[in-house]
Amino acid sequence: MNAIFMIGGFCAKIQPLTRSITKPTLAILSLKLYMPFSSRVRFLSLFMVFILFGVSRLDANSISENIRNKEDANAEKKCKKIVTDRNRGLMWQDNEETKSVKTNFKQALGYCKRLRLGGYGDWKLPRIAELTTITDKSRKPKIKKEFHNAASNFYWSSSQSTLNKTYSWIVNFNTGCTNYSDSMNEGYVRCVRHLK
């Protein structure tokens, strides 16, 4: 038995594929749409609007984040001189300069500001809270195994003493401990940037 009805202005015909249905709970039907050329054009136009609307509803932030993650991963792969901590959203400098360049506090700030590494130019001197996250007191120097360039000495942070502005916080990777140092002293520099 065939049935003909209208769907959104289109004539549709439904007919069983087989004359006998062995399982009463299962009916396999075929849907045949009969529409003139102008209706097909209108249907395709509506279909494209639906598709474009659906794409526009995608989360733009998620797309941008995925692109940035791929860019960061590619930069790390191409440049073995950086270490990425995705849990904290930080990318660390790890080239040979991190164990050879020694400056005072002010020079360390300028060094990181001028640094161009891995295709990025937004490096900065890390805060003391950031610098302490890469320590590992079970190793020597006291730094996590992901890092290949480190001196057993102190590294500058951008955090200055609240009691005396001529002193700044440091991390000593010989002991893994934090301390103060006179800002005119010379220490090592390891810059950091935030993943965006």
Phi and psi in degrees as a GROMACS rama.xvg file:
@    title "Ramachandran Plot"
@    xaxis  label "Phi"
@    yaxis  label "Psi"
@TYPE xy
-99.9692  152.528  ASN-2
-132.86  132.656  ALA-3
-118.438  130.447  ILE-4
-149.778  175.535  PHE-5
-103.715  136.895  MET-6
-125.486  108.611  ILE-7
53.4502  36.7102  GLY-8
89.3514  -3.00837  GLY-9
-103.851  140.03  PHE-10
-82.2014  126.63  CYS-11
-124.878  145.513  ALA-12
-126.185  126.414  LYS-13
-114.324  131.445  ILE-14
-143.277  146.686  GLN-15
-67.6119  146.392  PRO-16
-75.0948  -30.0082  LEU-17
-128.108  152.729  THR-18
-76.7156  -29.0444  ARG-19
-117.686  132.965  SER-20
-107.694  113.925  ILE-21
-73.2517  -33.835  THR-22
-107.628  118.388  LYS-23
-63.752  -23.4214  PRO-24
-85.2956  -4.44937  THR-25
-125.065  121.87  LEU-26
-131.664  115.781  ALA-27
-95.3942  117.174  ILE-28
-117.301  151.113  LEU-29
-111.345  137.107  SER-30
-108.931  120.622  LEU-31
-114.048  123.436  LYS-32
-100.081  130.89  LEU-33
-116.798  113.14  TYR-34
-143.864  145.989  MET-35
-70.7615  169.944  PRO-36
-57.7563  -44.9166  PHE-37
-60.9054  -35.6491  SER-38
-69.582  -36.6874  SER-39
-64.3025  -40.2656  ARG-40
-61.2669  -45.1414  VAL-41
-63.3597  -39.4441  ARG-42
-64.1689  -45.4897  PHE-43
-65.1331  -36.2712  LEU-44
-63.7947  -45.3644  SER-45
-63.4022  -37.7086  LEU-46
-64.1591  -42.2525  PHE-47
-66.0318  -39.4272  MET-48
-60.0756  -41.7966  VAL-49
-62.5154  -43.8152  PHE-50
-64.4704  -46.5598  ILE-51
-63.6978  -38.4543  LEU-52
-64.163  -40.6553  PHE-53
-64.6013  -41.2941  GLY-54
-64.9499  -39.1592  VAL-55
-66.8211  -19.7816  SER-56
-83.7482  -5.37238  ARG-57
-62.8751  150.519  LEU-58
-71.5043  108.164  ASP-59
-63.8708  -34.6144  ALA-60
-64.4577  -39.8401  ASN-61
-64.9157  -40.7925  SER-62
-62.9903  -46.1223  ILE-63
-63.1614  -39.3482  SER-64
-64.9222  -41.1294  GLU-65
-62.8609  -40.5421  ASN-66
-63.2869  -44.7085  ILE-67
-64.4536  -39.9067  ARG-68
-61.687  -40.5015  ASN-69
-66.2156  -39.3523  LYS-70
-63.9785  -42.6947  GLU-71
-65.0085  -40.6314  ASP-72
-65.1594  -40.1419  ALA-73
-65.8779  -39.7993  ASN-74
-63.8355  -41.217  ALA-75
-67.2605  -37.9985  GLU-76
-67.3579  -42.9821  LYS-77
-72.9922  -34.7096  LYS-78
-114.234  103.125  CYS-79
-72.8164  2.43888  LYS-80
-95.0644  14.5196  LYS-81
-133.288  152.486  ILE-82
-125.369  129.787  VAL-83
-107.646  128.249  THR-84
-109.388  93.7078  ASP-85
-72.2672  -25.891  ARG-86
-63.5843  -36.5462  ASN-87
-103.115  -4.59054  ARG-88
71.508  37.0249  GLY-89
-124.308  145.101  LEU-90
-121.605  127.324  MET-91
-109.664  142.073  TRP-92
-68.6575  135.138  GLN-93
-147.197  40.7895  ASP-94
-90.4599  -179.431  ASN-95
-66.0518  -21.1739  GLU-96
-65.531  -22.7739  GLU-97
-68.5212  -14.7593  THR-98
-118.232  12.102  LYS-99
-128.116  -30.8986  SER-100
-83.38  123.91  VAL-101
-123.44  129.394  LYS-102
-142.18  169.972  THR-103
-81.6788  179.956  ASN-104
-62.2211  -47.9595  PHE-105
-63.1949  -41.5073  LYS-106
-65.996  -33.722  GLN-107
-63.8868  -39.9398  ALA-108
-61.3718  -44.9099  LEU-109
-68.8068  -35.8663  GLY-110
-60.2379  -47.8768  TYR-111
-67.2765  -35.329  CYS-112
-65.3274  -32.0156  LYS-113
-90.3978  -10.9459  ARG-114
-63.7576  134.258  LEU-115
-123.611  111.893  ARG-116
-148.855  135.435  LEU-117
66.145  18.984  GLY-118
84.9096  9.22969  GLY-119
-116.614  149.434  TYR-120
-128.293  17.0676  GLY-121
-110.224  38.2749  ASP-122
-76.7812  155.664  TRP-123
-149.738  163.484  LYS-124
-73.5106  129.993  LEU-125
-71.3622  151.017  PRO-126
-70.7971  160.441  ARG-127
-61.3104  -35.1183  ILE-128
-65.7066  -32.0249  ALA-129
-76.6889  -43.099  GLU-130
-64.1753  -34.1621  LEU-131
-71.3167  -17.0637  THR-132
-72.5111  -13.8866  THR-133
-102.908  7.07091  ILE-134
-79.821  149.693  THR-135
-146.868  103.167  ASP-136
-72.2505  -5.94833  LYS-137
-86.7779  -4.40159  SER-138
-118.533  168.28  ARG-139
-138.807  120.986  LYS-140
-55.3572  163.514  PRO-141
-79.0391  64.8765  LYS-142
-137.258  151.068  ILE-143
-59.4403  151.231  LYS-144
-63.7101  -19.7239  LYS-145
-66.9124  -19.8553  GLU-146
-93.3736  135.343  PHE-147
-111.077  -10.2611  HIS-148
-127.34  111.668  ASN-149
-158.827  143.581  ALA-150
-101.181  146.445  ALA-151
-82.9621  67.4728  SER-152
-155.825  -171.645  ASN-153
-93.0665  149.252  PHE-154
-119.567  142.13  TYR-155
-72.9004  146.545  TRP-156
-115.448  168.426  SER-157
-87.2186  -1.35877  SER-158
-84.4611  121.166  SER-159
-96.2785  156.449  GLN-160
-64.5893  136.37  SER-161
-77.9139  -18.0515  THR-162
-90.2593  -33.4791  LEU-163
-145.701  108.936  ASN-164
-67.6204  -11.1223  LYS-165
-83.6368  -2.04833  THR-166
-116.452  145.99  TYR-167
-130.889  154.353  SER-168
-72.8674  143.326  TRP-169
-135.399  164.069  ILE-170
-121.724  125.685  VAL-171
-94.0917  111.313  ASN-172
-83.6413  7.42656  PHE-173
-85.1374  -31.5135  ASN-174
-114.354  -21.3159  THR-175
81.1946  12.209  GLY-176
-106.449  160.072  CYS-177
-96.6802  157.148  THR-178
-166.039  -178.342  ASN-179
-104.391  155.125  TYR-180
-144.65  145.823  SER-181
-58.4944  132.27  ASP-182
-64.6651  -13.6171  SER-183
-88.1389  -11.6316  MET-184
-69.0383  162.927  ASN-185
-102.345  128.322  GLU-186
-135.735  173.996  GLY-187
-83.8592  163.98  TYR-188
-130.208  131.315  VAL-189
-134.046  113.49  ARG-190
-87.7028  162.117  CYS-191
-140.404  156.141  VAL-192
-139.097  157.476  ARG-193
-94.9594  133.177  HIS-194
-68.7942  137.881  LEU-195
